[in-house]
Amino acid sequence: MVSSSSAPGSALPGSSSPIAGPAPLSLCAREPRVPADRLVAEMVPPPRFDSVRFGTYLPDPNQPSQSEAVGVLEGFAAGLDGAPASGARRGFLGFGRSKAPKAPAGPRGVYLDGGYGVGKTHLLASLWHATPADPSRKAFGTFVELTNLVGALGFQQTVQTLSGHRLLCIDEFELDDPGDTVLVSTLLRRLVEAGVALAATSNTLPGKLGEGRFASADFLREIQGLSAHFRAVRIDGEDYRHRGLPEAPAPYSDEQVTRVAETAEGASLDSFPDLLDHLARVHPSRYGALTDGLTAVCLTGVRAVPDQSTALRLVVLADRLYDREIPVLASGLPFDRLFGEEMLRGGYRKKYFRAISRLTALARDAGRLVDA
């Protein structure tokens, strides 16, 4: 459910009288409540990745590891065909006593190791789509969404719910949060015992950022007892969102942003500082629901993010907007100046670069709204 205070014809936030005609929607007026069953039902690839397949991935010809990764993942998906019924306590390396032909032995967990913007999420979603199982028996979500599910259902209920799945895909495994890493590693160990196949991408540990690549050694060490069951698939390359594309678009004026918000159906309008304050009052598990029904997000007064906690909340919102392909039109500072130099050198550097990359892509998408 989303607050109706921003419905067409209602008063603008902070005003006491209604206005004539539809008012722009406001993220700050929304306080969504997300039931646990919705969290489970929404563990599928996000709208941006509804139609991706291995065949729609465009490998960089200068990066042979990208084509090789596609082949490995296609074989991995085919190997899950004919997997034993869920719930059987069987060995993780084999396929039990199923009579399915040509089921290869070997690791039934795969870890995609690569920098941001090389298409790991595209490939992870393609794996989900290619796995021969009913959608209700395979799950896809970010690490944050998985920890939110545990928080909503409790550990034992989460184990019971996911144990009936053939495949669990985890995007952006959070190696920079030791407590949550241990929690999810324990959860995965229980799912492994139930015969669930796993696939994951991850970020890097603080101090291990290098050139923005992920480090398979870090991932495998952090998941401890499960590491022997993962095959690391390296994917080299540059951020595809910047291949041959122009620099981040310049911000628009407050007047342009406001005019689009007032004329584009389903657009929201908020002050960027107000939005940052509001995000602190909404749990990140609800950021997806916060954007329900929006066709565009319009922000005025974009400025540098003041602190790390605020920055990390903004990263989650950027991910949800990108997943849902919601254009972002903004005035103020360009998105590549959101995070200060200290943040971009720190342990969460990779997250901030991902957010900049994704918000820049959404800002380009928003240009058509101004042109219209």
C-alpha positions, 0 to 999 in steps of 0.5 A: 500500500502507498499513501494516497496523500499524493493522489491527483487533486490533493494538496501539495506537501506542506499546503492546506488547500487543494489545487485544481487539476492533478498535482505531481506525485511525491516520493516524500509523501509515500510510506509503503508497507510491504507484506512478507508474501510480496517479498517472496513473490517479487524474487524474480528478475526486475523489469529491466531484465524481464526479457534478457537472455543469453542471446541478447548479451552482447560480448565485447569482442575485445574481452573473450572472457565475456563470450566464455562466460555465456557458454559456461552459464548456458551449460550450468543452466542445462545441467540443472535440468532433471535435478532431483526433487527439492527437499531431498538431503543430497550431496551438493556436488552431484545430482543425487540418484536422478536418472536424468541423462547427461547431468554433469558432475561438479560444482552446482554453484557459480560465482560471476567475478567481474567489475561493475557494468560488464553485464553480470546482472544481465547474465545472472538474470539470463541464467534464471530465465534459462533454468528449466523450472517453474518460476515459483521454484527459482528465486532471484534477488539482491543480497539486500533483498535476501536479508530483508526476507530473513528479517520479514519471515525469520530464519527458519521460515526463510529456509523452509520457503526457499528449500523448495527451489531449484535455483537461487540467484543472488545479485550483489553479495554484500562482502562489506557487511560481516554480520549479514555475510555470516547470516546469508552464508548460514542460510545458503549452507542450509539451502545447499543441504536441501539441494538448491543450486546457487548463483551469485555476483558480489562486491569487493571487501573494503581495501580490496577494490583495486581497479573496481573488479570483484575478487573471487578469492574474497567471495569464496573466503567469506562464504567459507564452507561453501567455497568448494562448491562454487565455480568462479567465472571471470568477466573482464571489461569496462562499464558497458553503460559508458561504451561509446556514449556521451558524458553524463548529461548536464543537469536541467533547470528547476523550471524545466524539471518542475514543468516535466513533473507537472505535465508527465503523467505518473512523474514525481517531484521532490527536493533532493535534500527532502528525499534524502531525509525521507529515505532515512525514515523508510526501510530500504526493503520498501524502496521498490514499493516507494516507486510503484506506479511512477513513470519518472522521478524529478528532483530539484536541488541535487547536491553532494551527499553529506554522509556515508549512511545517507549515501548507502541509502541512495545507492539502494534507491538508485538500484531500484530505479535502475531495475525498474527503468524509471528515468531521473530528471534532475537540477543541481549538481550532475550525478558524477559529483554526488559522492565526495573524494573521500567516499570514492576512495573508501571501502564502499567505492564500488557501490558509489561508482555503480550508483553514479553509472546507473543514475547517469544512464537514467538521466540520459533516459530522462532527456526524452521527457524534456524533448517532448 
